[in-house]
Amino acid sequence: MDIVEKALNELKKGKMVLVYDFDDRERETDMVVASQYVDHSHIRTMRKDGGGLICTSLHGPLAEELGLPFLADLFAMASTDYPAMSGLTPFDIPYDTKSAFSITVNHRDTYTGITDKDRSLTIVELAKIAGLNDDASAKRNEFGKHFRAPGHVHLLRTSDELLSTRKGHTEMSTVLTMMAGLTPSATICEMMGDDGEALSKEKAFEYAERNGLVFLEGKDIIEAWAKH
């Protein structure tokens, strides 16, 4: 059984896997869980052992169905009324061409929205809507009915063409859920080190070994996705 197949089996069980991107990109390892299986223990582990930003990805066409914009596009639209926004265009990201960030949300049944239980509720309920077979209009209605914005769960929107146009953790984690036959949404968090930098690949691998987690790299995912 190859490393990607092991990761897919773990994701199907609701378990976490670790994904390192590339030496010439972010050089970061993300904790990854299929959004439909997220619970408060996952969020706790991410904030305590990961320490980066906890985000939830959505496949681009699905985000389009829900009416979720790229945040950079939303800022550009707002620049007429708020001119400062026009100067904030993320054109100089050293490892990328465009930010994957969309809006932030809370489920309406949360209280503050930031607790482990509140964030896991928001993520799981979003995954339920994402997994509906309804048309786009019905999904948007359900989304607006059950969620409010801004909130404490950061949404990420993949590029529509996935790994053929962008090779970020947003795309890589999402294609893992797709290859596993799950709802195309992953919840991810970067692993940070105690030195003020991202956790090194070597230390992330050691963490995976200690905790019985599958560790895979971007090159593994790209190869498996091409075959898929």
Buried (B, 14 or more C-beta within 10 A) or exposed (E): EEBBEBBBBBBBEBBBBBBBBBEEBBBBBBBBBBBBBBBBEBBBBBBEBBBBBBBBBBBBEBBBBBEBBBBBEBBBEEBEEEEEBEEEEBEEEEEBEBBBBBBBBBBBEBEEBBBBEBBBBBBBBBBBBBBEEEEEEEBBEBBEEBBBBEBBBBBBBBBEEBBEEBBBBBBBBBBBBBBBEBBBBBBBBBBBEEEEEBBBBEBBBEBBEEEEBBBBBBEBBBEBBEEE
